[in-house]
């Protein structure tokens, strides 16, 4: 009973994350979703439990099968004719909106387990419920993690398995537990079977295995070999196509390596690894913790303090713990494609470090008043993140009733000194809504303006639109299904106010003076 009471606090952030995740599940479309649904239909067509597609490992396929379980359970097996017709009905079900929403919610639930693993990890490591709850709340309150968790894509799920693996690593390291080592190994194998880059988790797992061998006075080689074999077996259980479809596996993985390493991906291609590293660090430090810059900055400062404190108190374990995010970000920065969703795996490490930094700050503050202020500030930051999750999910749910152009009118009224060009589509909506003219509105694209208001689809090459442009817009109106500045060319309509320079670069305004 006492153990259950210590675990109970994590149910609140876990519940809130899932409620808001479910509420925002109907967000339109996602690039990867049709391919993942096709994998399910391919398996049904071939009557195998193989996706026949290996650009990603097969964890997403199995989550899809889990979502499809109610339909699969209705297969009629008595007669071949009945079986064929019922199998076709199951395949058709994957094309329906109710199934797509169910599948997205399966991904939300799977991703949300990161909150539980982070809570248990800190509780095991620090034995402090408040610190564990703060770390779990940092994960649960991340808008970036929240909206990515709704996607039928592997990244948020891999982050969850990464947190599970590190829970096992800490358990094995601090308690000398073989059970903890097995948990770490299986967690790392599951992470790798979700996205291949999850294989980097094998490094801290092998270091934990070395620690176990030293504590138990075992030979190091056999212990490392057994750990590696367990990791490989876990991966192969989820992605058996590695051996059963070796040709398809080879060419799919080779394409993905070329895709990220050389070919690029439309507006998500970066100029150099330095540019990738700069944008990646900017995202991890200023956007991943919170949509509010002040909260993100505070989180990063606390995380730096927490990491420093870890290194002073338990240098070896801290180095093992912190090595993964450093190596992972260094690896991803080498690519020519930047999708920030790849960096979600860093969030649990950031949250755990920030929570420890907050506890260290609490422990050195003199006097009850200062500690109460700190507690109030931390609680307010968590609450603001939680409110934003609800607000963003509600903006998706209620998007049909919202009016972007009315919101734009309010923004323009609040910025009378800013001359704003309205694209033809926005100008037409402005007139249709019966909104009054304002002196700072401009309809001539050749006029001197400070900014432009437009729909991204107004741009000449919407599919090729430059992405990863943090801090470049003045305002964005519409459903908060994603962070627009990192994903500029998605289907749901939204109205963007951008500085004139960016509008010219995107073809909304004519280029002037040869620039």
N, C-alpha and C positions, 0 to 999 in steps of 0.2 A: 504493500500500500504506500509506503514512504517513497519507493522508487517511482510509482505512478504519479504521486503528487509532485515530484521533482520534474517529471516530464510534462505534466499538464500545461504549464505556461506556454509551451510552444504551439499549442493548439490554436491560440488566438491569431498569431500571424499566419499560420498555415491555413486557417479557415478564411481569413480575409483575402489572402492571395488567390485561393481557389474561387471564392465568390466573385471577385472582380474579374478573374480570368474567364470564368464561364460567361459572365455578363457581356464581355467584349469579344466573344468567340466569332460572331458573325461580322467579320471585318472586311469582307470582300474576298480577294484571291491572293495567292502566293505562288511564286514561280515554281517551287519544288513540289507543290501539292499534286498537280496532274501526274507527274512522274511517279510519285509514291502511290497514287491510286492505280496507275497502270501496272505497277508491280503486283498489286493484289489481284487484278484481273488476269495478269499473265500467269500467276500461280494457279488460279482457278482453271484457266484454259489448259495449262499443261498438266494439271492434276498433280502438282508437286508443291512442297513447302519451300520453294526457292523463288526469289524475286526476279532472277535473270537480269539483274542490273546491279552494278557494284561500284558506281562512282562514290557511294557511301556504303559502309557496311550494312548489315541487315537488321539492326535494332529497330529502325523506323518501320521496317516491313512487319516485324513481329508485333509492334504496337498497333499497326494497322489491322493485323489479324485479330488481336484482342478486341479492337473496336468492332470488328465484323463478326464476332462470336455469336451474337443473337441470330444473325442471318444464317451462319454456317450450321448452327444447331438445328435449323429447320430443313436441312437437306434431306430429301427423300431417297433412301438407298435401296428400296425394295426392287423396283424395276428400272432398267437402264433409261427408258424413255422419261420416267418420272425424275430420275436423278439428273439427266441432262437439262430438263426444263427448270428444275429447282436450282441447279448450279448456275444457269443463265440468269435466273432471277436474283441470285446472290451477287453476281457480277454487275447487274444493272443497279443494284442497291448502292454500289460504290459511287454511282454518278449522281445520287440524290443529295440535296442540301442537308436534310436531317442527318445523314450518315457523316457528311463532312464536318458538321458541327460536333457530332459525337466524337469523331476522331480527334478534332482539335482539343476537345476537353480531356481526352485521354492523355494527350501530350501535356496539357496544363497540370494534371494530377501527377504525372510522372516527373515533370520538372520540379514541381513543388516539394518533392522529397528532399531537395537540396536544403530546404529550410530545416527539416528534421535532422539531417545528418550534421549540419553545422552546429545546431543546438547540442546534439549529443557529443560531438567532438570537443566543444568548449567545456561542456560539463565534465567529460572524462579528463580533460587536460587541466582544468582550473578548479573544478568542484565548486563553481559559483553559478547559481541559477541566474542571477541578474546579468552577469557577463554573457552567459550562454543565450539568454533571451535577447539581449542587445545585438549580438552577432546574428542570430536568426532573423531578427526584425530588419537588420540592414539588408539581408538577402531578400526578404519578403517585400520590402519597400522599394526595391529597385525597379523603376518603370521600364528600364531597358530589359531587364530579365523578365519582367511581367509580360510585355507585349511580344517578346520573342518566344515565350513559352507557348503561345497560342499557335505558332506556326507548325505545320507538319514538316519539321526540319530537325536535324539532330543536335543542334548546338546547345540549347538549354538542357536537354536530356543528358548530353555528355557532361555538362557542368555538374549536374546532380550526381552522376556516377563518379566524377572526380572528387566531389566532397565525400562520398562514401569511401572511396579508396583512401583518402587522407585520414578519415576517421579510423580506419583499420591500421594505418601507418602509426598514428599517435598511440593507439591502443597497444600495438606490438612494441613500440619503442619504450613507452613508459612502464608497461606492466610485464614486458617479456612474454607476451601472450601469443601462442601459436594460433589461437582462434582469431586474434586481431590481424595476424599476418595473412591468414587465409582470407579474411574479409577484405583486406587491402588488395590482395592478388586478384580476387574475383571482381572487386570493384574496378580495378585497372583494366582487367580483361573486358568487362562490360563497357567501360568507357571507350576502349579501342574498337569494340564491336558496334559502337554508335557513330564514331568518327575516327578515322585512322590516326589523326594527330593525338588522340587520347592515349596512344601507345607510349607517349612521353611519361605517363604516370608510372610506367614500369621502373623508371630510375629511382624515385623515392621508395618504391616497394622493395627493390633489390637492396637498397641501403638499409631498410628495416630488417630484411632477411639477414643481412650481415650482422646487424646488431643482435638479433635472436641467436645466431650461431655463436657469437662471442659470449653472450650471457649463459647459454646452455653448454658451452665448451664443446661445440660440434665442429666438424670439418666444414669450411666455408663453401668449397666447390659443390658438394652434393646439395647443400641447403639452397644455394643460388639456382642450381639446376632444377630442383623440385619446384621452386617458386616460378621459374620461367616456364616450366611445363604446365603448371596449373594456370598461369596467365594465358598461354597459347590454347589450352583446352577450353577455357571459358570463352575466348574469342571464337574458336571454331564451332562451339555449340550454337552460337548466335549467327555466325556467318560461315556455314559449312560450304557455301558456294566457292570459297577460296580453294577448296580441294575438288569439289564436285563439278564446278564450272570454271576450270582454271584458265581457259582461253578468254572467255568473257571477262573474268576477273582481271586478268592481266591488262587487257586493252582498256577496260573502264578505269582502272586505277592509273594506268599510264596517261590516259587522256586528262584525268583530274590533276595529275602532277604537272603536266604541260600547261593546262588551263591556268593554274595558280602561279606557276613558276615562269612561264614564257608568253603564253598567248594573250593573257589579259581578258577582261570582261567588260566591254562597253565603257560606260562612265565610271566604273569601279576600278579601272586600271590606274595605278599610280606611277609616277615618273621614275622613282628610284626607291631603294630600300630605306634611305634616310627619310624620304617623304612618308613612306609607309610607317616607319617607326614614330615619326612626329605625330601623325594623325592617330595612330594606335594609342600612344601615351596620352594624347589629349582626350581621347574617348574614355579610356580607363580611369583617368584621374578626374575629369570634369563632367562626364556624362553618365558613366555606368553607375556610380553610387546613388545619384538623385537627379531629377530634372531641375532642381534648384541649385544654382551655382554655389551659393554660400554653404549649403549642406554638403555638397560634393567636396568642396575645398576643406571643410572641417573634417569630413570623413577621411580624406587623404592625409591630413596632418596627424589625426589620431592614429591612422594606420602606420605612418612612419614612426611615430612614438612607440606604438605597440611592437613593431618589428624590431626596433632598437632594444626595447626592454626584453623581448624574447631572446635576442642574441646575447645579451648580458647574462640572462638567467640560465638558459639552456642552449648553449651555442650550437652543439651538434644537431639537436632536434630542430632548432630554429633554422639552421642551414638546410636541413632536409626539407622542412616545410616550405621555406621560401624559394628553394631552388626551382620548383616546378613552374610557378608563374613567370619567373625570370627567363627560364629556358624556353617556355612556351611562347612568350611574347617575342623573344629574339628569333625564334624559328618562323613565326608568322610574319615578322617584319621583313623577312627575306623574299617574300612573295611579291609579285607584281599586281595581284588582285587584292583589294581590301574590302571585305565584308566584315563589319564590326561585330556581327553575331558570332564570329569565330572566337572572340575574346571573352565571351561570357564565363568561360571556365575560371577566369581570374577572380570573379566576384566573391566566391566563398573565402578565398585567401584574404582579400581586401577587407571583408566583413569581420573575419576573426581577428585580424590585426587591429582594426579600428576599435573593436570592442575591448581588446586588451589595453590599447592605448587609453581609452576612456576610463577603464578601471584604474590604471596606473595614475592618471591625472586625479581621479577621485581620492586615491590613497595618499597623495602628497598635499592635497588642499588643506589649509589650516582652517578650522572652524566649521561649524554646522551650516552657517548661512551660505558660504561659498559652495559647499557640497549640494545644498538644496538648489542653488542656481544652476549648477552643472546638471543635476538630475532634470530640472525643468527644461533646460535647453535641449538635452538629449531626447526627452519625451516629446517636445514640440517638433523636433526634426523628424522623429519617427511618425508622429501624427500627420505632419504635412505630406510626407511621402505616401502614407496610407490614403489621405484625402485625394491626392493626385491620382492614385490608382482607380479610385471610384469615379472621379471626374473624367478621366480618360476613357474608362470603360463605358460610362454613360454617354459620352460624346459619340461613341460608335453605335450604341444601341439607339440613340435618338437622332441619328444623322439626317434622316428624312425630314425631320421637323425643324432642323436648324437652317439658318440662312447665313452663308458666308458673307454675302454682300452687305447685310445689315451689320454684322460684326466689323466689317471693313469700314463702314460709315462711322462707327464709334471710334475706331482707331484714327481715322482721318480727322475727325473733330478734335481729338486729343493732341494732334500734331499739326496745327494750322500753319506752322512755318515750313512744313515739308511739301514741296511740289510733287504730286503723284500722278503719273501717267496711268490711265485705265486702258487695258487692252480692250479690243472691240467686244469680246464676250462679256467681260466684266461691266463695260459701259452699258451694254444692252440689258444686263440684269439690274444694274443700278436704276435705269429708266423704268423698267418693268415693275420694280419694287416701289416706285413712286418716291424715291429718295430725292431730297433737295440738292441742288447744285451747290458746290462750295468753291471759294476763290482759289484754293490750292489744287483743284482737280484739273488735269490736262488730258485732252483727247488726241492731240497732235503728237505722233511719235518722234517728230523731228524737233520738237521744242526742247528747251533746256529744263530738265527736271532733276529732282533728287532721288526719286524712287519710281518703281513701276509696280502696279498691282495686276496680277494675271493668274490664270490657271496654268499649271505646268504643261498640260496638254496643248496649250496655245503655242508652245515652243516648236520651232521647225523640225527638230529631231528629238522627239520626246523619248523614244527608246534608247537613244544614245546620250541622254542628258547627264551632265557631270554630277556625280554624287560625292559624298564625303567632303562636304563644304561646311563644317561646323562654324557657327557664329556669323554666317554670311547673310542671313535673312533678317529683316526687321520685324516681320510678323508672319504667322501662318494661321489660317482659319480653316476649320473643317474637323473631321473626326481625328482623334488622337490615337490612331491605330499603330503608329510608328513614329520614330524621330525623323521628320522629313529631311533634315539636313544631311542625314546619312543614307537615306533611301528616297531619292527625288522622283523616281519614275515608276510609281505604283498606281494601280488602277483607281482607287477611290478619289473622287474630286476634292481638291482643296485649293484655297485661294492664298497666294503668296504675295507678300510685299517685300521686294528686294531692292537694294541700292541700285542706282542707275548702271554702275559698272558691271554688276552681275547680270542685270537684265540685258545689257548689250552683249555680254559674253554668251548668253543663252539665246540670243536672236529675237528678243522681245522688242528691244529698241535698236535702231540702226547704229552701226559702228560709225564713230566720228573721228575725224583727223587721222584716218588710217589706223586707228587702234581697234 
